[in-house]
Amino acid sequence: MLHDPLADVLSAIKNAEQKGKQRCVVRPVSKLIKNVFTLLQEEGYIKSFEAKDDGRGGSFEVNLMGAINDCGAIKPRYPIGHEDIERWEIRYLPARDFGLLILTTTEGVVSNKKAKELGVGGKLLAYVY
């Protein structure tokens, strides 16, 4: 039984990166996980990903680049305003302008940089660097 699918997927990716693997198969498939992977691909943390229907609820095949040092889900999902984003960057990221916080906002799943540009807050989902 999965309690936090996003945390399980990010943990699997981090473990595969640490082992030096080129690809990783993770499940389950969800729109939230797909949006997070899209953001990671746009920001250059993963090469690509593809959803596969394997008859057991589906899975994602993720092609890795070796660019992820650490990643994980943030629990509980703290609600933050756009003015508080920098405070949370200090807490979860190792250095200024290094890594991403991933938020879910009214504009969709966005990075901390995009949320600052848009001037929106939301709920913290994950971090990656």
Sequence and secondary structure as in RCSB ss.txt:
>XXXX:A:sequence
MLHDPLADVLSAIKNAEQKGKQRCVVRPVSKLIKNVFTLLQEEGYIKSFEAKDDGRGGSFEVNLMGAINDCGAIK
PRYPIGHEDIERWEIRYLPARDFGLLILTTTEGVVSNKKAKELGVGGKLLAYVY
>XXXX:A:secstr
  S HHHHHHHHHHHHHHHT SEEEE    HHHHHHHHHHHHTTSEEEEEEE  SSS EEEEEE S  S EEE S
S  EE GGGHHHHHHHHSSBTTBSEEEEEETTEEEEHHHHHHHT  EEEEEEE 
